[in-house]
Amino acid sequence: MGAKGKIYVVLITTSSKEEAFKISRTLVEERLAACANIMPKITSVYRWQGKVEEAPEALIIVKTTSNAFERLVSRVRELHSYTVPEIIALPVEAGYRDYLNWVVESTH
């Protein structure tokens, strides 16, 4: 994408569907994300403070740019209930050009 930045798919887990909607709507309204898809019911298995835990969570799949990513991370950390929220960016290697252009336009 050149000077406008790369496209990222960002994965964010939350404690509930309600928290996922709050974060998603804020990111899109503030142009930090072009789109956010919410998977309201997942189960996560993870190690936390020396113990293996299981928890119901919601997953947000966000489309954004590398230029907006650091601001997105800061905003998610402000809104999120977790001490250490999962925020993982995966670079998009290829995609439908018109869609990728829309992501860039939507985050400016």
Secondary structure as GFF3:
##gff-version 3
##sequence-region A 1 108
A	DSSP	three_ten_helix	2	4	.	.	.	ID=ss1
A	DSSP	beta_strand	7	14	.	.	.	ID=ss2
A	DSSP	alpha_helix	17	29	.	.	.	ID=ss3
A	DSSP	beta_strand	35	48	.	.	.	ID=ss4
A	DSSP	beta_strand	51	65	.	.	.	ID=ss5
A	DSSP	alpha_helix	66	79	.	.	.	ID=ss6
A	DSSP	beta_strand	87	91	.	.	.	ID=ss7
A	DSSP	alpha_helix	97	106	.	.	.	ID=ss8
###
